[in-house]
Amino acid sequence: MNILRASKSIVCFSLATFALLVCFNNVADYGSNYAFVQHTLSMDTVFPENALKHRAILDPFVWNLAYGLIIFAEFLTGALLLIGAIGLIKNIHSPLAFNRSKNWVYLGCLVGFVLWFFGFIVVGGEWFCMWQSEKWNGIEAAFRFAVLIMLTLLFIAMPESESDNN
């Protein structure tokens, strides 16, 4: 058995489980993180003198739409990574099929990176000035997720040697 391929499969499965669990938690406890989206988009906890408050979105329909898109992206991230993990496991002894299965992982990592880096850090953190909020600041968590996703992507993309069977 190729230990590196097995490790990649387990890492991918772990990240898929994480994304799907985040999605499940947001559906099961909708209100908790809905409040996060509401406060971020409404910019009601940024510095009072903030000159960028005109960007605030005060429409509950948009808050729900944004939260729905976040939940969908979490689900899509987890589903693509799970498909990738299953493909990696199923094809662990076939280098060509194993490498083709990596494409699902790459797609899952891309969706997750776009969500947590672009969505939370760029849009939430900078456009809506989330970094100014003491209570509703998710930049550190989003950064951790984005880094873990990129590390996973780099690890999965790393080539395996056919002679590496230990």
ROMI-543861 format. One record per atom (N, C-alpha, C): residue in three letters; x, y, z; residue number from 1; atom name. Coordinates in steps of 0.2 Angstrom, whole numbers. Example, Ala and Ser with C-alpha at 12.3 -4.5 7.8 and 13.67 -1.06 7.14 Angstrom:
<torkes>
+-----+-------+-------+-------+-----+----+
:   r :    xx :    yy :    zz :   k :  a :
+-----+-------+-------+-------+-----+----+
: ALA :    66 :   -28 :    39 :   1 :  N :
: ALA :    62 :   -22 :    39 :   1 : CA :
: ALA :    66 :   -16 :    39 :   1 :  C :
: SER :    64 :   -11 :    35 :   2 :  N :
: SER :    68 :    -5 :    36 :   2 : CA :
: SER :    64 :     0 :    39 :   2 :  C :
+-----+-------+-------+-------+-----+----+
</torkes>
This chain:
<torkes>
+-----+-------+-------+-------+-----+----+
:   r :    xx :    yy :    zz :   k :  a :
+-----+-------+-------+-------+-----+----+
: MET :     4 :    -6 :     0 :   1 :  N :
: MET :     0 :     0 :     0 :   1 : CA :
: MET :     4 :     6 :     0 :   1 :  C :
: ASN :     2 :    11 :    -4 :   2 :  N :
: ASN :     6 :    17 :    -4 :   2 : CA :
: ASN :     4 :    22 :     2 :   2 :  C :
: ILE :     8 :    23 :     6 :   3 :  N :
: ILE :     6 :    27 :    12 :   3 : CA :
: ILE :     5 :    34 :    10 :   3 :  C :
: LEU :     8 :    37 :     6 :   4 :  N :
: LEU :     7 :    44 :     4 :   4 : CA :
: LEU :     0 :    45 :     1 :   4 :  C :
: ARG :    -2 :    40 :    -4 :   5 :  N :
: ARG :    -9 :    40 :    -7 :   5 : CA :
: ARG :   -14 :    39 :    -1 :   5 :  C :
: ALA :   -13 :    35 :     3 :   6 :  N :
: ALA :   -18 :    34 :     9 :   6 : CA :
: ALA :   -18 :    40 :    13 :   6 :  C :
: SER :   -13 :    43 :    14 :   7 :  N :
: SER :   -13 :    49 :    18 :   7 : CA :
: SER :   -17 :    55 :    15 :   7 :  C :
: LYS :   -16 :    55 :     8 :   8 :  N :
: LYS :   -19 :    60 :     5 :   8 : CA :
: LYS :   -27 :    59 :     5 :   8 :  C :
: SER :   -29 :    53 :     4 :   9 :  N :
: SER :   -36 :    51 :     5 :   9 : CA :
: SER :   -39 :    53 :    11 :   9 :  C :
: ILE :   -35 :    52 :    17 :  10 :  N :
: ILE :   -38 :    53 :    23 :  10 : CA :
: ILE :   -38 :    61 :    25 :  10 :  C :
: VAL :   -33 :    64 :    22 :  11 :  N :
: VAL :   -33 :    72 :    23 :  11 : CA :
: VAL :   -39 :    75 :    19 :  11 :  C :
: CYS :   -40 :    72 :    13 :  12 :  N :
: CYS :   -46 :    75 :     9 :  12 : CA :
: CYS :   -52 :    73 :    13 :  12 :  C :
: PHE :   -53 :    67 :    15 :  13 :  N :
: PHE :   -59 :    65 :    18 :  13 : CA :
: PHE :   -60 :    69 :    25 :  13 :  C :
: SER :   -55 :    71 :    28 :  14 :  N :
: SER :   -56 :    75 :    34 :  14 : CA :
: SER :   -58 :    82 :    33 :  14 :  C :
: LEU :   -55 :    85 :    27 :  15 :  N :
: LEU :   -57 :    92 :    25 :  15 : CA :
: LEU :   -65 :    92 :    23 :  15 :  C :
: ALA :   -66 :    86 :    19 :  16 :  N :
: ALA :   -73 :    86 :    17 :  16 : CA :
: ALA :   -78 :    85 :    23 :  16 :  C :
: THR :   -76 :    81 :    28 :  17 :  N :
: THR :   -80 :    81 :    34 :  17 : CA :
: THR :   -81 :    87 :    37 :  17 :  C :
: PHE :   -76 :    91 :    38 :  18 :  N :
: PHE :   -76 :    98 :    41 :  18 : CA :
: PHE :   -81 :   102 :    37 :  18 :  C :
: ALA :   -80 :   103 :    30 :  19 :  N :
: ALA :   -85 :   107 :    27 :  19 : CA :
: ALA :   -92 :   105 :    27 :  19 :  C :
: LEU :   -93 :    99 :    27 :  20 :  N :
: LEU :  -100 :    96 :    28 :  20 : CA :
: LEU :  -103 :    97 :    35 :  20 :  C :
: LEU :   -99 :    97 :    40 :  21 :  N :
: LEU :  -101 :    98 :    46 :  21 : CA :
: LEU :  -102 :   105 :    48 :  21 :  C :
: VAL :   -98 :   110 :    45 :  22 :  N :
: VAL :  -100 :   117 :    45 :  22 : CA :
: VAL :  -107 :   118 :    42 :  22 :  C :
: CYS :  -108 :   115 :    36 :  23 :  N :
: CYS :  -114 :   116 :    32 :  23 : CA :
: CYS :  -120 :   114 :    37 :  23 :  C :
: PHE :  -119 :   108 :    39 :  24 :  N :
: PHE :  -124 :   105 :    44 :  24 : CA :
: PHE :  -126 :   109 :    50 :  24 :  C :
: ASN :  -121 :   112 :    53 :  25 :  N :
: ASN :  -122 :   116 :    59 :  25 : CA :
: ASN :  -125 :   122 :    57 :  25 :  C :
: ASN :  -124 :   125 :    51 :  26 :  N :
: ASN :  -127 :   131 :    49 :  26 : CA :
: ASN :  -134 :   130 :    48 :  26 :  C :
: VAL :  -136 :   124 :    45 :  27 :  N :
: VAL :  -143 :   123 :    44 :  27 : CA :
: VAL :  -147 :   121 :    50 :  27 :  C :
: ALA :  -144 :   117 :    54 :  28 :  N :
: ALA :  -147 :   115 :    61 :  28 : CA :
: ALA :  -148 :   120 :    66 :  28 :  C :
: ASP :  -143 :   125 :    66 :  29 :  N :
: ASP :  -143 :   131 :    70 :  29 : CA :
: ASP :  -143 :   137 :    66 :  29 :  C :
: TYR :  -148 :   138 :    62 :  30 :  N :
: TYR :  -148 :   143 :    57 :  30 : CA :
: TYR :  -147 :   150 :    60 :  30 :  C :
: GLY :  -150 :   152 :    65 :  31 :  N :
: GLY :  -150 :   158 :    68 :  31 : CA :
: GLY :  -143 :   161 :    71 :  31 :  C :
: SER :  -139 :   156 :    73 :  32 :  N :
: SER :  -133 :   158 :    76 :  32 : CA :
: SER :  -128 :   162 :    71 :  32 :  C :
: ASN :  -127 :   159 :    65 :  33 :  N :
: ASN :  -123 :   162 :    60 :  33 : CA :
: ASN :  -126 :   167 :    56 :  33 :  C :
: TYR :  -133 :   166 :    56 :  34 :  N :
: TYR :  -137 :   171 :    52 :  34 : CA :
: TYR :  -136 :   178 :    55 :  34 :  C :
: ALA :  -136 :   178 :    62 :  35 :  N :
: ALA :  -134 :   185 :    65 :  35 : CA :
: ALA :  -127 :   187 :    63 :  35 :  C :
: PHE :  -123 :   183 :    62 :  36 :  N :
: PHE :  -116 :   185 :    60 :  36 : CA :
: PHE :  -116 :   188 :    53 :  36 :  C :
: VAL :  -120 :   185 :    48 :  37 :  N :
: VAL :  -121 :   188 :    42 :  37 : CA :
: VAL :  -125 :   195 :    42 :  37 :  C :
: GLN :  -130 :   195 :    46 :  38 :  N :
: GLN :  -134 :   201 :    47 :  38 : CA :
: GLN :  -129 :   207 :    49 :  38 :  C :
: HIS :  -126 :   206 :    55 :  39 :  N :
: HIS :  -122 :   211 :    58 :  39 : CA :
: HIS :  -116 :   213 :    53 :  39 :  C :
: THR :  -113 :   208 :    49 :  40 :  N :
: THR :  -108 :   210 :    45 :  40 : CA :
: THR :  -110 :   214 :    39 :  40 :  C :
: LEU :  -116 :   212 :    36 :  41 :  N :
: LEU :  -119 :   216 :    30 :  41 : CA :
: LEU :  -122 :   222 :    32 :  41 :  C :
: SER :  -125 :   223 :    38 :  42 :  N :
: SER :  -128 :   229 :    40 :  42 : CA :
: SER :  -122 :   234 :    43 :  42 :  C :
: MET :  -116 :   231 :    44 :  43 :  N :
: MET :  -111 :   236 :    47 :  43 : CA :
: MET :  -113 :   239 :    53 :  43 :  C :
: ASP :  -117 :   236 :    57 :  44 :  N :
: ASP :  -119 :   240 :    63 :  44 : CA :
: ASP :  -115 :   239 :    69 :  44 :  C :
: THR :  -109 :   236 :    68 :  45 :  N :
: THR :  -104 :   235 :    74 :  45 : CA :
: THR :   -97 :   238 :    72 :  45 :  C :
: VAL :   -97 :   241 :    66 :  46 :  N :
: VAL :   -90 :   244 :    64 :  46 : CA :
: VAL :   -90 :   251 :    68 :  46 :  C :
: PHE :   -84 :   253 :    67 :  47 :  N :
: PHE :   -82 :   260 :    70 :  47 : CA :
: PHE :   -88 :   265 :    68 :  47 :  C :
: PRO :   -90 :   268 :    73 :  48 :  N :
: PRO :   -96 :   273 :    72 :  48 : CA :
: PRO :   -94 :   278 :    67 :  48 :  C :
: GLU :   -88 :   281 :    66 :  49 :  N :
: GLU :   -86 :   286 :    62 :  49 : CA :
: GLU :   -84 :   283 :    55 :  49 :  C :
: ASN :   -85 :   277 :    54 :  50 :  N :
: ASN :   -83 :   274 :    47 :  50 : CA :
: ASN :   -86 :   277 :    41 :  50 :  C :
: ALA :   -82 :   280 :    37 :  51 :  N :
: ALA :   -85 :   283 :    31 :  51 : CA :
: ALA :   -87 :   278 :    26 :  51 :  C :
: LEU :   -86 :   272 :    27 :  52 :  N :
: LEU :   -89 :   267 :    22 :  52 : CA :
: LEU :   -95 :   264 :    23 :  52 :  C :
: LYS :   -99 :   266 :    28 :  53 :  N :
: LYS :  -105 :   263 :    30 :  53 : CA :
: LYS :  -111 :   264 :    25 :  53 :  C :
: HIS :  -109 :   268 :    20 :  54 :  N :
: HIS :  -114 :   268 :    14 :  54 : CA :
: HIS :  -115 :   261 :    11 :  54 :  C :
: ARG :  -110 :   257 :    12 :  55 :  N :
: ARG :  -110 :   250 :     9 :  55 : CA :
: ARG :  -115 :   245 :    12 :  55 :  C :
: ALA :  -117 :   247 :    18 :  56 :  N :
: ALA :  -121 :   243 :    22 :  56 : CA :
: ALA :  -127 :   240 :    18 :  56 :  C :
: ILE :  -129 :   234 :    19 :  57 :  N :
: ILE :  -135 :   231 :    16 :  57 : CA :
: ILE :  -140 :   230 :    22 :  57 :  C :
: LEU :  -146 :   233 :    22 :  58 :  N :
: LEU :  -150 :   233 :    28 :  58 : CA :
: LEU :  -156 :   228 :    26 :  58 :  C :
: ASP :  -156 :   225 :    21 :  59 :  N :
: ASP :  -162 :   221 :    18 :  59 : CA :
: ASP :  -162 :   213 :    21 :  59 :  C :
: PRO :  -166 :   211 :    25 :  60 :  N :
: PRO :  -166 :   204 :    27 :  60 : CA :
: PRO :  -166 :   199 :    22 :  60 :  C :
: PHE :  -170 :   201 :    16 :  61 :  N :
: PHE :  -170 :   196 :    11 :  61 : CA :
: PHE :  -162 :   195 :     8 :  61 :  C :
: VAL :  -159 :   200 :     8 :  62 :  N :
: VAL :  -152 :   199 :     5 :  62 : CA :
: VAL :  -147 :   196 :    11 :  62 :  C :
: TRP :  -149 :   197 :    17 :  63 :  N :
: TRP :  -145 :   193 :    22 :  63 : CA :
: TRP :  -146 :   186 :    22 :  63 :  C :
: ASN :  -153 :   184 :    21 :  64 :  N :
: ASN :  -154 :   177 :    20 :  64 : CA :
: ASN :  -152 :   174 :    13 :  64 :  C :
: LEU :  -152 :   178 :     8 :  65 :  N :
: LEU :  -149 :   175 :     2 :  65 : CA :
: LEU :  -141 :   174 :     2 :  65 :  C :
: ALA :  -138 :   179 :     6 :  66 :  N :
: ALA :  -131 :   178 :     7 :  66 : CA :
: ALA :  -129 :   172 :    11 :  66 :  C :
: TYR :  -133 :   171 :    16 :  67 :  N :
: TYR :  -132 :   166 :    21 :  67 : CA :
: TYR :  -133 :   159 :    17 :  67 :  C :
: GLY :  -138 :   159 :    13 :  68 :  N :
: GLY :  -140 :   153 :     9 :  68 : CA :
: GLY :  -134 :   152 :     4 :  68 :  C :
: LEU :  -131 :   157 :     1 :  69 :  N :
: LEU :  -126 :   155 :    -3 :  69 : CA :
: LEU :  -120 :   153 :     0 :  69 :  C :
: ILE :  -119 :   155 :     6 :  70 :  N :
: ILE :  -113 :   153 :    11 :  70 : CA :
: ILE :  -114 :   146 :    12 :  70 :  C :
: ILE :  -120 :   144 :    14 :  71 :  N :
: ILE :  -122 :   137 :    16 :  71 : CA :
: ILE :  -121 :   132 :    10 :  71 :  C :
: PHE :  -123 :   135 :     4 :  72 :  N :
: PHE :  -123 :   131 :    -2 :  72 : CA :
: PHE :  -115 :   130 :    -4 :  72 :  C :
: ALA :  -111 :   135 :    -3 :  73 :  N :
: ALA :  -104 :   134 :    -5 :  73 : CA :
: ALA :  -101 :   130 :     0 :  73 :  C :
: GLU :  -103 :   130 :     6 :  74 :  N :
: GLU :  -100 :   125 :    11 :  74 : CA :
: GLU :  -102 :   118 :     9 :  74 :  C :
: PHE :  -108 :   117 :     7 :  75 :  N :
: PHE :  -110 :   110 :     5 :  75 : CA :
: PHE :  -107 :   108 :    -1 :  75 :  C :
: LEU :  -106 :   112 :    -6 :  76 :  N :
: LEU :  -103 :   111 :   -12 :  76 : CA :
: LEU :   -95 :   109 :   -11 :  76 :  C :
: THR :   -92 :   113 :    -7 :  77 :  N :
: THR :   -85 :   111 :    -5 :  77 : CA :
: THR :   -85 :   104 :    -2 :  77 :  C :
: GLY :   -89 :   103 :     3 :  78 :  N :
: GLY :   -89 :    96 :     6 :  78 : CA :
: GLY :   -90 :    91 :     1 :  78 :  C :
: ALA :   -95 :    92 :    -3 :  79 :  N :
: ALA :   -97 :    86 :    -8 :  79 : CA :
: ALA :   -92 :    85 :   -13 :  79 :  C :
: LEU :   -89 :    90 :   -15 :  80 :  N :
: LEU :   -84 :    89 :   -20 :  80 : CA :
: LEU :   -78 :    86 :   -17 :  80 :  C :
: LEU :   -76 :    88 :   -11 :  81 :  N :
: LEU :   -70 :    85 :    -8 :  81 : CA :
: LEU :   -72 :    77 :    -6 :  81 :  C :
: LEU :   -78 :    76 :    -4 :  82 :  N :
: LEU :   -80 :    69 :    -2 :  82 : CA :
: LEU :   -80 :    65 :    -9 :  82 :  C :
: ILE :   -82 :    67 :   -14 :  83 :  N :
: ILE :   -82 :    64 :   -21 :  83 : CA :
: ILE :   -74 :    62 :   -22 :  83 :  C :
: GLY :   -70 :    67 :   -21 :  84 :  N :
: GLY :   -63 :    67 :   -22 :  84 : CA :
: GLY :   -60 :    62 :   -18 :  84 :  C :
: ALA :   -62 :    62 :   -11 :  85 :  N :
: ALA :   -59 :    57 :    -6 :  85 : CA :
: ALA :   -61 :    50 :    -8 :  85 :  C :
: ILE :   -67 :    49 :   -10 :  86 :  N :
: ILE :   -69 :    42 :   -12 :  86 : CA :
: ILE :   -65 :    40 :   -18 :  86 :  C :
: GLY :   -65 :    44 :   -23 :  87 :  N :
: GLY :   -61 :    43 :   -29 :  87 : CA :
: GLY :   -54 :    41 :   -27 :  87 :  C :
: LEU :   -51 :    45 :   -23 :  88 :  N :
: LEU :   -44 :    43 :   -21 :  88 : CA :
: LEU :   -43 :    36 :   -18 :  88 :  C :
: ILE :   -48 :    35 :   -13 :  89 :  N :
: ILE :   -48 :    28 :   -10 :  89 : CA :
: ILE :   -49 :    23 :   -15 :  89 :  C :
: LYS :   -54 :    23 :   -19 :  90 :  N :
: LYS :   -55 :    18 :   -24 :  90 : CA :
: LYS :   -50 :    17 :   -28 :  90 :  C :
: ASN :   -46 :    22 :   -30 :  91 :  N :
: ASN :   -41 :    21 :   -35 :  91 : CA :
: ASN :   -34 :    22 :   -32 :  91 :  C :
: ILE :   -33 :    20 :   -26 :  92 :  N :
: ILE :   -27 :    20 :   -22 :  92 : CA :
: ILE :   -21 :    16 :   -26 :  92 :  C :
: HIS :   -23 :    11 :   -29 :  93 :  N :
: HIS :   -18 :     7 :   -32 :  93 : CA :
: HIS :   -17 :     8 :   -40 :  93 :  C :
: SER :   -20 :    13 :   -42 :  94 :  N :
: SER :   -20 :    15 :   -49 :  94 : CA :
: SER :   -18 :    22 :   -50 :  94 :  C :
: PRO :   -11 :    23 :   -51 :  95 :  N :
: PRO :    -9 :    30 :   -52 :  95 : CA :
: PRO :   -13 :    35 :   -56 :  95 :  C :
: LEU :   -14 :    32 :   -62 :  96 :  N :
: LEU :   -18 :    37 :   -67 :  96 : CA :
: LEU :   -25 :    39 :   -64 :  96 :  C :
: ALA :   -29 :    34 :   -62 :  97 :  N :
: ALA :   -35 :    35 :   -59 :  97 : CA :
: ALA :   -35 :    39 :   -53 :  97 :  C :
: PHE :   -30 :    38 :   -49 :  98 :  N :
: PHE :   -29 :    42 :   -43 :  98 : CA :
: PHE :   -28 :    49 :   -44 :  98 :  C :
: ASN :   -24 :    50 :   -49 :  99 :  N :
: ASN :   -22 :    57 :   -51 :  99 : CA :
: ASN :   -29 :    61 :   -54 :  99 :  C :
: ARG :   -33 :    57 :   -58 : 100 :  N :
: ARG :   -39 :    60 :   -61 : 100 : CA :
: ARG :   -44 :    62 :   -55 : 100 :  C :
: SER :   -44 :    58 :   -50 : 101 :  N :
: SER :   -48 :    59 :   -44 : 101 : CA :
: SER :   -46 :    65 :   -41 : 101 :  C :
: LYS :   -40 :    67 :   -41 : 102 :  N :
: LYS :   -38 :    74 :   -38 : 102 : CA :
: LYS :   -41 :    80 :   -41 : 102 :  C :
: ASN :   -44 :    79 :   -47 : 103 :  N :
: ASN :   -48 :    85 :   -50 : 103 : CA :
: ASN :   -54 :    87 :   -45 : 103 :  C :
: TRP :   -57 :    82 :   -42 : 104 :  N :
: TRP :   -63 :    83 :   -38 : 104 : CA :
: TRP :   -60 :    87 :   -32 : 104 :  C :
: VAL :   -55 :    85 :   -29 : 105 :  N :
: VAL :   -52 :    88 :   -23 : 105 : CA :
: VAL :   -50 :    96 :   -25 : 105 :  C :
: TYR :   -47 :    96 :   -31 : 106 :  N :
: TYR :   -45 :   103 :   -33 : 106 : CA :
: TYR :   -51 :   108 :   -34 : 106 :  C :
: LEU :   -57 :   105 :   -36 : 107 :  N :
: LEU :   -63 :   109 :   -37 : 107 : CA :
: LEU :   -66 :   111 :   -30 : 107 :  C :
: GLY :   -66 :   106 :   -25 : 108 :  N :
: GLY :   -68 :   107 :   -19 : 108 : CA :
: GLY :   -64 :   112 :   -15 : 108 :  C :
: CYS :   -57 :   112 :   -16 : 109 :  N :
: CYS :   -53 :   117 :   -13 : 109 : CA :
: CYS :   -54 :   123 :   -16 : 109 :  C :
: LEU :   -55 :   124 :   -22 : 110 :  N :
: LEU :   -56 :   130 :   -25 : 110 : CA :
: LEU :   -63 :   133 :   -23 : 110 :  C :
: VAL :   -68 :   130 :   -22 : 111 :  N :
: VAL :   -74 :   132 :   -20 : 111 : CA :
: VAL :   -73 :   135 :   -12 : 111 :  C :
: GLY :   -70 :   130 :    -8 : 112 :  N :
: GLY :   -69 :   132 :    -1 : 112 : CA :
: GLY :   -65 :   138 :    -1 : 112 :  C :
: PHE :   -59 :   139 :    -5 : 113 :  N :
: PHE :   -55 :   145 :    -4 : 113 : CA :
: PHE :   -59 :   151 :    -6 : 113 :  C :
: VAL :   -63 :   151 :   -12 : 114 :  N :
: VAL :   -66 :   156 :   -14 : 114 : CA :
: VAL :   -71 :   159 :    -8 : 114 :  C :
: LEU :   -74 :   154 :    -5 : 115 :  N :
: LEU :   -79 :   155 :     1 : 115 : CA :
: LEU :   -75 :   159 :     6 : 115 :  C :
: TRP :   -70 :   155 :     9 : 116 :  N :
: TRP :   -67 :   158 :    15 : 116 : CA :
: TRP :   -62 :   163 :    14 : 116 :  C :
: PHE :   -59 :   163 :     9 : 117 :  N :
: PHE :   -54 :   169 :     8 : 117 : CA :
: PHE :   -58 :   175 :     4 : 117 :  C :
: PHE :   -61 :   174 :    -2 : 118 :  N :
: PHE :   -64 :   179 :    -5 : 118 : CA :
: PHE :   -70 :   181 :    -2 : 118 :  C :
: GLY :   -74 :   177 :     0 : 119 :  N :
: GLY :   -81 :   178 :     3 : 119 : CA :
: GLY :   -80 :   182 :    10 : 119 :  C :
: PHE :   -76 :   178 :    15 : 120 :  N :
: PHE :   -76 :   181 :    21 : 120 : CA :
: PHE :   -70 :   186 :    22 : 120 :  C :
: ILE :   -64 :   185 :    20 : 121 :  N :
: ILE :   -59 :   189 :    21 : 121 : CA :
: ILE :   -59 :   196 :    17 : 121 :  C :
: VAL :   -60 :   195 :    10 : 122 :  N :
: VAL :   -60 :   200 :     5 : 122 : CA :
: VAL :   -67 :   204 :     6 : 122 :  C :
: VAL :   -73 :   201 :     5 : 123 :  N :
: VAL :   -79 :   204 :     5 : 123 : CA :
: VAL :   -81 :   206 :    12 : 123 :  C :
: GLY :   -82 :   201 :    16 : 124 :  N :
: GLY :   -84 :   202 :    23 : 124 : CA :
: GLY :   -79 :   207 :    27 : 124 :  C :
: GLY :   -72 :   205 :    27 : 125 :  N :
: GLY :   -67 :   208 :    31 : 125 : CA :
: GLY :   -66 :   215 :    28 : 125 :  C :
: GLU :   -65 :   216 :    22 : 126 :  N :
: GLU :   -63 :   222 :    19 : 126 : CA :
: GLU :   -69 :   227 :    16 : 126 :  C :
: TRP :   -73 :   224 :    12 : 127 :  N :
: TRP :   -78 :   228 :     9 : 127 : CA :
: TRP :   -83 :   230 :    15 : 127 :  C :
: PHE :   -85 :   225 :    19 : 128 :  N :
: PHE :   -90 :   227 :    24 : 128 : CA :
: PHE :   -86 :   228 :    31 : 128 :  C :
: CYS :   -80 :   229 :    31 : 129 :  N :
: CYS :   -76 :   231 :    37 : 129 : CA :
: CYS :   -77 :   227 :    43 : 129 :  C :
: MET :   -78 :   220 :    42 : 130 :  N :
: MET :   -79 :   216 :    48 : 130 : CA :
: MET :   -73 :   216 :    53 : 130 :  C :
: TRP :   -67 :   218 :    50 : 131 :  N :
: TRP :   -62 :   218 :    55 : 131 : CA :
: TRP :   -63 :   223 :    60 : 131 :  C :
: GLN :   -67 :   228 :    60 : 132 :  N :
: GLN :   -68 :   233 :    65 : 132 : CA :
: GLN :   -73 :   231 :    70 : 132 :  C :
: SER :   -76 :   225 :    69 : 133 :  N :
: SER :   -81 :   223 :    74 : 133 : CA :
: SER :   -78 :   218 :    79 : 133 :  C :
: GLU :   -79 :   220 :    86 : 134 :  N :
: GLU :   -76 :   216 :    91 : 134 : CA :
: GLU :   -80 :   209 :    92 : 134 :  C :
: LYS :   -86 :   209 :    91 : 135 :  N :
: LYS :   -90 :   203 :    92 : 135 : CA :
: LYS :   -91 :   199 :    85 : 135 :  C :
: TRP :   -92 :   202 :    80 : 136 :  N :
: TRP :   -94 :   199 :    73 : 136 : CA :
: TRP :   -88 :   199 :    68 : 136 :  C :
: ASN :   -82 :   197 :    71 : 137 :  N :
: ASN :   -76 :   197 :    66 : 137 : CA :
: ASN :   -74 :   190 :    65 : 137 :  C :
: GLY :   -75 :   187 :    59 : 138 :  N :
: GLY :   -73 :   180 :    58 : 138 : CA :
: GLY :   -67 :   179 :    53 : 138 :  C :
: ILE :   -63 :   185 :    53 : 139 :  N :
: ILE :   -57 :   185 :    49 : 139 : CA :
: ILE :   -52 :   179 :    51 : 139 :  C :
: GLU :   -51 :   179 :    57 : 140 :  N :
: GLU :   -46 :   174 :    59 : 140 : CA :
: GLU :   -48 :   167 :    58 : 140 :  C :
: ALA :   -54 :   165 :    59 : 141 :  N :
: ALA :   -57 :   158 :    58 : 141 : CA :
: ALA :   -57 :   157 :    50 : 141 :  C :
: ALA :   -59 :   162 :    46 : 142 :  N :
: ALA :   -59 :   161 :    39 : 142 : CA :
: ALA :   -52 :   160 :    36 : 142 :  C :
: PHE :   -47 :   164 :    39 : 143 :  N :
: PHE :   -40 :   163 :    37 : 143 : CA :
: PHE :   -37 :   156 :    39 : 143 :  C :
: ARG :   -39 :   153 :    45 : 144 :  N :
: ARG :   -37 :   147 :    46 : 144 : CA :
: ARG :   -40 :   142 :    41 : 144 :  C :
: PHE :   -46 :   143 :    40 : 145 :  N :
: PHE :   -49 :   138 :    35 : 145 : CA :
: PHE :   -46 :   139 :    28 : 145 :  C :
: ALA :   -45 :   145 :    26 : 146 :  N :
: ALA :   -42 :   146 :    19 : 146 : CA :
: ALA :   -35 :   143 :    19 : 146 :  C :
: VAL :   -31 :   143 :    24 : 147 :  N :
: VAL :   -24 :   141 :    24 : 147 : CA :
: VAL :   -25 :   133 :    24 : 147 :  C :
: LEU :   -29 :   130 :    28 : 148 :  N :
: LEU :   -30 :   123 :    28 : 148 : CA :
: LEU :   -32 :   120 :    22 : 148 :  C :
: ILE :   -36 :   124 :    18 : 149 :  N :
: ILE :   -38 :   122 :    12 : 149 : CA :
: ILE :   -32 :   122 :     7 : 149 :  C :
: MET :   -28 :   127 :     7 : 150 :  N :
: MET :   -23 :   128 :     2 : 150 : CA :
: MET :   -17 :   123 :     4 : 150 :  C :
: LEU :   -16 :   121 :    10 : 151 :  N :
: LEU :   -11 :   116 :    12 : 151 : CA :
: LEU :   -14 :   109 :    10 : 151 :  C :
: THR :   -20 :   108 :    10 : 152 :  N :
: THR :   -23 :   102 :     8 : 152 : CA :
: THR :   -22 :   101 :     0 : 152 :  C :
: LEU :   -24 :   107 :    -3 : 153 :  N :
: LEU :   -23 :   107 :   -10 : 153 : CA :
: LEU :   -16 :   105 :   -12 : 153 :  C :
: LEU :   -11 :   109 :    -9 : 154 :  N :
: LEU :    -4 :   108 :   -11 : 154 : CA :
: LEU :    -2 :   101 :    -9 : 154 :  C :
: PHE :    -4 :    98 :    -4 : 155 :  N :
: PHE :    -2 :    91 :    -2 : 155 : CA :
: PHE :    -5 :    86 :    -7 : 155 :  C :
: ILE :   -11 :    87 :    -9 : 156 :  N :
: ILE :   -14 :    82 :   -14 : 156 : CA :
: ILE :   -11 :    83 :   -21 : 156 :  C :
: ALA :    -9 :    89 :   -22 : 157 :  N :
: ALA :    -6 :    90 :   -29 : 157 : CA :
: ALA :     1 :    87 :   -29 : 157 :  C :
: MET :     4 :    86 :   -24 : 158 :  N :
: MET :    11 :    84 :   -23 : 158 : CA :
: MET :    11 :    77 :   -27 : 158 :  C :
: PRO :    16 :    76 :   -32 : 159 :  N :
: PRO :    16 :    69 :   -35 : 159 : CA :
: PRO :    18 :    64 :   -31 : 159 :  C :
: GLU :    16 :    58 :   -32 : 160 :  N :
: GLU :    18 :    52 :   -29 : 160 : CA :
: GLU :    23 :    48 :   -33 : 160 :  C :
: SER :    27 :    45 :   -30 : 161 :  N :
: SER :    32 :    41 :   -34 : 161 : CA :
: SER :    29 :    33 :   -34 : 161 :  C :
: GLU :    30 :    30 :   -40 : 162 :  N :
: GLU :    28 :    23 :   -40 : 162 : CA :
: GLU :    32 :    19 :   -36 : 162 :  C :
: SER :    38 :    21 :   -35 : 163 :  N :
: SER :    42 :    16 :   -31 : 163 : CA :
: SER :    41 :    17 :   -23 : 163 :  C :
: ASP :    37 :    22 :   -22 : 164 :  N :
: ASP :    36 :    24 :   -15 : 164 : CA :
: ASP :    30 :    20 :   -12 : 164 :  C :
: ASN :    31 :    14 :   -10 : 165 :  N :
: ASN :    26 :     9 :    -8 : 165 : CA :
: ASN :    26 :     8 :    -1 : 165 :  C :
: ASN :    29 :    12 :     3 : 166 :  N :
: ASN :    29 :    11 :    10 : 166 : CA :
: ASN :    26 :    16 :    14 : 166 :  C :
+-----+-------+-------+-------+-----+----+
</torkes>
